[in-house]
Amino acid sequence: MTDIPYEKWLSMSDDNLAKQVGAFIKYHRLEQNKTQESVAKAAGISRSTLSLLEKGDSVTLSTLIQVLRVLNQLHILEAFQ
């Protein structure tokens, strides 16, 4: 994933930010050679919900956390400390 400077994050619309989150999820899923089906099943969500997340559509925070957990990416939540 490319690093995006803080200033660019500030100028992005909510839709573009959501798409960046989705791209992050998809990148890490593919990097781990996992299918949408396998990640969704491990996260306890439907494949279509994971697809929505990867596209940047609206999902619950709980869904995002479940997917981050399955992809071993919970460490990104350290930014909220």
NORGI-V72473 format. One line per field, one symbol per residue. phi: phi as a letter, one per 40 degrees, with the letter a starting at -180 (. if undefined). psi: psi as a letter, one per 40 degrees, with the letter a starting at -180 (. if undefined). A space follows every 10 residues. Layout:
phi=???
psi=???
//
This chain:
phi=.ccbcddcdc cccdcccccc cdccccdccc dcfbcdcccd cccgbccccc ccdccgccbc cdcdcccdcc cfbcdccdcc c
psi=iihhiddddd eiiddddddd dddddddddd defiiddddd ddefiidddd ddddeeihii dddddddddd efeddeedee .
//
